[in-house]
Amino acid sequence: MDLKPGDVVILKSGGHPITVVEVNDDAVVCLWMGGEGDLFRETLPLAVLELAELDEADDEEEDEEGEDDEEDDEDEHQAKVA
């Protein structure tokens, strides 16, 4: 697996997504936010990680919401002009 800083990974055993900070030969330095807002940094063996699958449906919903906001702004502007 070819990882680079910024990639989002997950432990093969499960858990929350974590962010790759640095990649060494057989180890990866990772950061993640704990449940109470604490920031954790740990070096983990490459063998225990896999790329996290991002949910594309969430990305599409965010894009659609942004488009709706733009349409609302245009409607408000046209109402003020009229």
OpenMM code with the backbone's topology and positions (N, CA, C; nanometers):
from openmm import Vec3, app, unit

residues = "MET ASP LEU LYS PRO GLY ASP VAL VAL ILE LEU LYS SER GLY GLY HIS PRO ILE THR VAL VAL GLU VAL ASN ASP ASP ALA VAL VAL CYS LEU TRP MET GLY GLY GLU GLY ASP LEU PHE ARG GLU THR LEU PRO LEU ALA VAL LEU GLU LEU ALA GLU LEU ASP GLU ALA ASP ASP GLU GLU GLU ASP GLU GLU GLY GLU ASP ASP GLU GLU ASP ASP GLU ASP GLU HIS GLN ALA LYS VAL ALA".split()
positions = [
    Vec3(0.0848, -0.1167, 0.0000),
    Vec3(0.0000, 0.0000, 0.0000),
    Vec3(0.0900, 0.1238, 0.0000),
    Vec3(0.0591, 0.2175, -0.0877),
    Vec3(0.1379, 0.3391, -0.1029),
    Vec3(0.0666, 0.4535, -0.0324),
    Vec3(0.1129, 0.4918, 0.0872),
    Vec3(0.0504, 0.5993, 0.1623),
    Vec3(0.1334, 0.7259, 0.1541),
    Vec3(0.0654, 0.8399, 0.1702),
    Vec3(0.1333, 0.9686, 0.1739),
    Vec3(0.0664, 1.0552, 0.2805),
    Vec3(0.1364, 1.1566, 0.3303),
    Vec3(0.0754, 1.2446, 0.4291),
    Vec3(-0.0562, 1.3027, 0.3775),
    Vec3(-0.1552, 1.3036, 0.4648),
    Vec3(-0.2878, 1.3528, 0.4286),
    Vec3(-0.3867, 1.2431, 0.3966),
    Vec3(-0.3378, 1.1227, 0.3672),
    Vec3(-0.4282, 1.0107, 0.3418),
    Vec3(-0.5058, 0.9772, 0.4688),
    Vec3(-0.6261, 0.9296, 0.4517),
    Vec3(-0.7086, 0.8862, 0.5645),
    Vec3(-0.7084, 0.7341, 0.5658),
    Vec3(-0.6727, 0.6770, 0.6800),
    Vec3(-0.6635, 0.5323, 0.6952),
    Vec3(-0.7477, 0.4889, 0.8143),
    Vec3(-0.7595, 0.3598, 0.8285),
    Vec3(-0.8324, 0.3015, 0.9402),
    Vec3(-0.7589, 0.1745, 0.9817),
    Vec3(-0.7684, 0.1392, 1.1083),
    Vec3(-0.7089, 0.0127, 1.1521),
    Vec3(-0.7835, -0.1024, 1.0865),
    Vec3(-0.7137, -0.2041, 1.0467),
    Vec3(-0.7779, -0.3211, 0.9874),
    Vec3(-0.8770, -0.3844, 1.0836),
    Vec3(-0.8556, -0.3664, 1.2123),
    Vec3(-0.9460, -0.4217, 1.3130),
    Vec3(-1.0674, -0.3326, 1.3380),
    Vec3(-1.0719, -0.2154, 1.2727),
    Vec3(-1.1848, -0.1251, 1.2865),
    Vec3(-1.1474, 0.0007, 1.3619),
    Vec3(-1.2468, 0.0844, 1.3860),
    Vec3(-1.2236, 0.2084, 1.4579),
    Vec3(-1.2548, 0.3288, 1.3724),
    Vec3(-1.2119, 0.4444, 1.4200),
    Vec3(-1.2371, 0.5709, 1.3513),
    Vec3(-1.1283, 0.5990, 1.2484),
    Vec3(-1.1610, 0.6756, 1.1452),
    Vec3(-1.0591, 0.7157, 1.0488),
    Vec3(-0.9508, 0.7992, 1.1154),
    Vec3(-0.8274, 0.7807, 1.0702),
    Vec3(-0.7133, 0.8559, 1.1217),
    Vec3(-0.6339, 0.9108, 1.0032),
    Vec3(-0.5605, 1.0189, 1.0266),
    Vec3(-0.4888, 1.0882, 0.9198),
    Vec3(-0.3400, 1.0571, 0.9245),
    Vec3(-0.2844, 1.0269, 0.8088),
    Vec3(-0.1412, 0.9988, 0.7960),
    Vec3(-0.0649, 1.1307, 0.7998),
    Vec3(0.0388, 1.1364, 0.8839),
    Vec3(0.1233, 1.2548, 0.8952),
    Vec3(0.2575, 1.2312, 0.8275),
    Vec3(0.3129, 1.1118, 0.8472),
    Vec3(0.4471, 1.0797, 0.7970),
    Vec3(0.4533, 0.9304, 0.7684),
    Vec3(0.5219, 0.8951, 0.6610),
    Vec3(0.5370, 0.7544, 0.6244),
    Vec3(0.6850, 0.7191, 0.6270),
    Vec3(0.7185, 0.6161, 0.7052),
    Vec3(0.8547, 0.5636, 0.7106),
    Vec3(0.8554, 0.4264, 0.6448),
    Vec3(0.9637, 0.3512, 0.6560),
    Vec3(0.9740, 0.2217, 0.5882),
    Vec3(0.8580, 0.1287, 0.6214),
    Vec3(0.8429, 0.0919, 0.7464),
    Vec3(0.7385, -0.0019, 0.7867),
    Vec3(0.6442, 0.0560, 0.8911),
    Vec3(0.6488, 0.1877, 0.9114),
    Vec3(0.5654, 0.2510, 1.0140),
    Vec3(0.5064, 0.3807, 0.9602),
    Vec3(0.3926, 0.4176, 1.0174),
    Vec3(0.3210, 0.5370, 0.9744),
    Vec3(0.2863, 0.6198, 1.0981),
    Vec3(0.3200, 0.7475, 1.0954),
    Vec3(0.2815, 0.8380, 1.2030),
    Vec3(0.1433, 0.8908, 1.1693),
    Vec3(0.0506, 0.8771, 1.2658),
    Vec3(-0.0882, 0.9150, 1.2424),
    Vec3(-0.1387, 1.0106, 1.3500),
    Vec3(-0.2390, 1.0918, 1.3142),
    Vec3(-0.3080, 1.1815, 1.4059),
    Vec3(-0.4573, 1.1533, 1.4001),
    Vec3(-0.5233, 1.1688, 1.5161),
    Vec3(-0.6688, 1.1599, 1.5179),
    Vec3(-0.7211, 1.2337, 1.6395),
    Vec3(-0.8474, 1.2706, 1.6306),
    Vec3(-0.9133, 1.3432, 1.7377),
    Vec3(-0.9934, 1.2442, 1.8206),
    Vec3(-0.9711, 1.2463, 1.9521),
    Vec3(-1.0449, 1.1598, 2.0427),
    Vec3(-1.1865, 1.2105, 2.0640),
    Vec3(-1.2671, 1.1311, 2.1312),
    Vec3(-1.4070, 1.1639, 2.1549),
    Vec3(-1.4284, 1.2905, 2.2351),
    Vec3(-1.3321, 1.3281, 2.3167),
    Vec3(-1.3457, 1.4478, 2.3996),
    Vec3(-1.2650, 1.5650, 2.3444),
    Vec3(-1.2244, 1.5540, 2.2176),
    Vec3(-1.1517, 1.6636, 2.1539),
    Vec3(-1.0016, 1.6604, 2.1732),
    Vec3(-0.9495, 1.5550, 2.2349),
    Vec3(-0.8053, 1.5424, 2.2535),
    Vec3(-0.7405, 1.4976, 2.1226),
    Vec3(-0.6236, 1.5527, 2.0926),
    Vec3(-0.5502, 1.5157, 1.9730),
    Vec3(-0.4484, 1.4083, 2.0088),
    Vec3(-0.4497, 1.2995, 1.9325),
    Vec3(-0.3580, 1.1881, 1.9563),
    Vec3(-0.2627, 1.1741, 1.8390),
    Vec3(-0.1394, 1.1350, 1.8678),
    Vec3(-0.0367, 1.1103, 1.7659),
    Vec3(0.0296, 0.9787, 1.8028),
    Vec3(0.0360, 0.8880, 1.7069),
    Vec3(0.0931, 0.7560, 1.7338),
    Vec3(0.1617, 0.7038, 1.6082),
    Vec3(0.2701, 0.6291, 1.6273),
    Vec3(0.3362, 0.5602, 1.5172),
    Vec3(0.2836, 0.4172, 1.5146),
    Vec3(0.2286, 0.3786, 1.4010),
    Vec3(0.1668, 0.2467, 1.3858),
    Vec3(0.2351, 0.1683, 1.2752),
    Vec3(0.2417, 0.0371, 1.2891),
    Vec3(0.2985, -0.0448, 1.1811),
    Vec3(0.2106, -0.0374, 1.0562),
    Vec3(0.2723, -0.0301, 0.9435),
    Vec3(0.2005, -0.0252, 0.8162),
    Vec3(0.1066, -0.1444, 0.8002),
    Vec3(0.1448, -0.2590, 0.8546),
    Vec3(0.0679, -0.3826, 0.8384),
    Vec3(-0.0706, -0.3773, 0.9025),
    Vec3(-0.0946, -0.2844, 0.9972),
    Vec3(-0.2244, -0.2816, 1.0661),
    Vec3(-0.3213, -0.1808, 1.0064),
    Vec3(-0.2803, -0.1105, 0.8991),
    Vec3(-0.3625, -0.0038, 0.8420),
    Vec3(-0.4131, -0.0383, 0.7028),
    Vec3(-0.5275, 0.0201, 0.6687),
    Vec3(-0.5803, 0.0142, 0.5330),
    Vec3(-0.6424, 0.1486, 0.5004),
    Vec3(-0.6498, 0.1823, 0.3725),
    Vec3(-0.7115, 0.3080, 0.3328),
    Vec3(-0.8580, 0.3094, 0.3747),
    Vec3(-0.9026, 0.4217, 0.4276),
    Vec3(-1.0433, 0.4353, 0.4661),
    Vec3(-1.1247, 0.4610, 0.3407),
    Vec3(-1.2411, 0.3994, 0.3332),
    Vec3(-1.3311, 0.4225, 0.2207),
    Vec3(-1.4166, 0.5440, 0.2536),
    Vec3(-1.4064, 0.6464, 0.1701),
    Vec3(-1.4849, 0.7666, 0.1918),
    Vec3(-1.6238, 0.7462, 0.1346),
    Vec3(-1.7238, 0.7947, 0.2051),
    Vec3(-1.8630, 0.7804, 0.1624),
    Vec3(-1.8941, 0.8884, 0.0601),
    Vec3(-1.9032, 0.8504, -0.0678),
    Vec3(-1.9269, 0.9467, -0.1747),
    Vec3(-2.0637, 1.0115, -0.1632),
    Vec3(-2.1617, 0.9437, -0.1038),
    Vec3(-2.2956, 1.0010, -0.0886),
    Vec3(-2.2898, 1.1263, -0.0032),
    Vec3(-2.2073, 1.1278, 0.1013),
    Vec3(-2.1932, 1.2461, 0.1851),
    Vec3(-2.1353, 1.3618, 0.1055),
    Vec3(-2.0366, 1.3338, 0.0205),
    Vec3(-1.9759, 1.4379, -0.0611),
    Vec3(-2.0774, 1.4979, -0.1569),
    Vec3(-2.1613, 1.4139, -0.2183),
    Vec3(-2.2625, 1.4616, -0.3117),
    Vec3(-2.3659, 1.5473, -0.2403),
    Vec3(-2.4074, 1.5090, -0.1198),
    Vec3(-2.5046, 1.5866, -0.0444),
    Vec3(-2.4488, 1.7248, -0.0132),
    Vec3(-2.3220, 1.7332, 0.0255),
    Vec3(-2.2609, 1.8620, 0.0552),
    Vec3(-2.2584, 1.9492, -0.0690),
    Vec3(-2.2285, 1.8921, -0.1857),
    Vec3(-2.2271, 1.9684, -0.3096),
    Vec3(-2.3662, 2.0215, -0.3411),
    Vec3(-2.4688, 1.9373, -0.3260),
    Vec3(-2.6055, 1.9789, -0.3545),
    Vec3(-2.6501, 2.0879, -0.2595),
    Vec3(-2.6135, 2.0782, -0.1317),
    Vec3(-2.6512, 2.1808, -0.0353),
    Vec3(-2.5877, 2.3134, -0.0729),
    Vec3(-2.4639, 2.3110, -0.1176),
    Vec3(-2.3966, 2.4328, -0.1593),
    Vec3(-2.4653, 2.4974, -0.2779),
    Vec3(-2.5136, 2.4165, -0.3732),
    Vec3(-2.5855, 2.4681, -0.4884),
    Vec3(-2.7165, 2.5319, -0.4446),
    Vec3(-2.7884, 2.4705, -0.3511),
    Vec3(-2.9138, 2.5255, -0.3015),
    Vec3(-2.8909, 2.6613, -0.2372),
    Vec3(-2.7830, 2.6755, -0.1605),
    Vec3(-2.7520, 2.8023, -0.0955),
    Vec3(-2.7281, 2.9115, -0.1990),
    Vec3(-2.6577, 2.8774, -0.3074),
    Vec3(-2.6309, 2.9748, -0.4116),
    Vec3(-2.7602, 3.0195, -0.4779),
    Vec3(-2.8535, 2.9259, -0.5039),
    Vec3(-2.9815, 2.9600, -0.5645),
    Vec3(-3.0611, 3.0504, -0.4732),
    Vec3(-3.0617, 3.0225, -0.3422),
    Vec3(-3.1334, 3.1058, -0.2461),
    Vec3(-3.0775, 3.2471, -0.2461),
    Vec3(-2.9451, 3.2608, -0.2520),
    Vec3(-2.8817, 3.3928, -0.2552),
    Vec3(-2.9244, 3.4702, -0.3791),
    Vec3(-2.9314, 3.4021, -0.4941),
    Vec3(-2.9726, 3.4680, -0.6173),
    Vec3(-3.1172, 3.5130, -0.6080),
    Vec3(-3.2054, 3.4289, -0.5512),
    Vec3(-3.3464, 3.4641, -0.5360),
    Vec3(-3.3618, 3.5860, -0.4465),
    Vec3(-3.2863, 3.5907, -0.3353),
    Vec3(-3.2927, 3.7045, -0.2441),
    Vec3(-3.2454, 3.8323, -0.3132),
    Vec3(-3.1398, 3.8206, -0.3915),
    Vec3(-3.0862, 3.9368, -0.4611),
    Vec3(-3.1879, 3.9891, -0.5618),
    Vec3(-3.2505, 3.8990, -0.6368),
    Vec3(-3.3506, 3.9411, -0.7364),
    Vec3(-3.4702, 4.0045, -0.6687),
    Vec3(-3.5118, 3.9551, -0.5520),
    Vec3(-3.6250, 4.0111, -0.4803),
    Vec3(-3.5929, 4.1529, -0.4327),
    Vec3(-3.4696, 4.1780, -0.3911),
    Vec3(-3.4300, 4.3103, -0.3434),
    Vec3(-3.4241, 4.4103, -0.4582),
    Vec3(-3.3827, 4.3626, -0.5766),
    Vec3(-3.3690, 4.4492, -0.6924),
    Vec3(-3.5060, 4.4899, -0.7454),
    Vec3(-3.6026, 4.3976, -0.7383),
    Vec3(-3.7361, 4.4225, -0.7963),
    Vec3(-3.8184, 4.5191, -0.7206),
] * unit.nanometer
topology = app.Topology()
chain = topology.addChain("A")
for resn in residues:
    res = topology.addResidue(resn, chain)
    for name in ("N", "CA", "C"):
        topology.addAtom(name, app.Element.getBySymbol(name[0]), res)
